[in-house]
């Protein structure tokens, strides 16, 4: 098992907390009163759908791969994890974009597509001083650091370069594993399928689940822990959402 029992308990508690907070985020669709039809659609069909998708992605990721899982993930489960992790990061980024478009429509800014961004001064004029200070903070663990180094990085790699994926396992005795791999390849070469299957099963004893995801090897992308990263990114986007609606003149 990758985590200690104490860490598993902590992860599960934090997971339940963000799941509850996602539900609370849906309340803003009722509280916020908008006039522009496009702004209303972006709130209800953009923001609202994405919150539901994020919550479902979190739920499925933790169902497929709970932090206390010891059984190796099956191929279909790995594919599902990749899909839900990818959807999670696309929609995290998309929520921020949707909220900015709400301002663009509601305030009749008529900005071009590429100018609807969080640094645009015409958008920022509708933010409170406190919210602007929150966005402009460049310190460690700030929203700005997370947005640039994690949110945008994962989304841009996924959409434009190499998609996020979960490696099938961690091999803790690589030398022994490769000895068996060579034997397996020799068996396949000699058309001894049953022997090769038997060796493949032996290899599994050197494999553990690997609760990390990454994208490009050529770019030396970091390997990021699935469970803590999903919780961290959930917490960051939930914090942003609350500060946005509290600190924006709509």
Beta strands, then each sheet from edge to edge (+ up, - down):
strand 1: 170-171
strand 2: 207-208
strand 3: 212-213
strand 4: 224-225
sheet 1: 1+ 2-
sheet 2: 3+ 4-
end
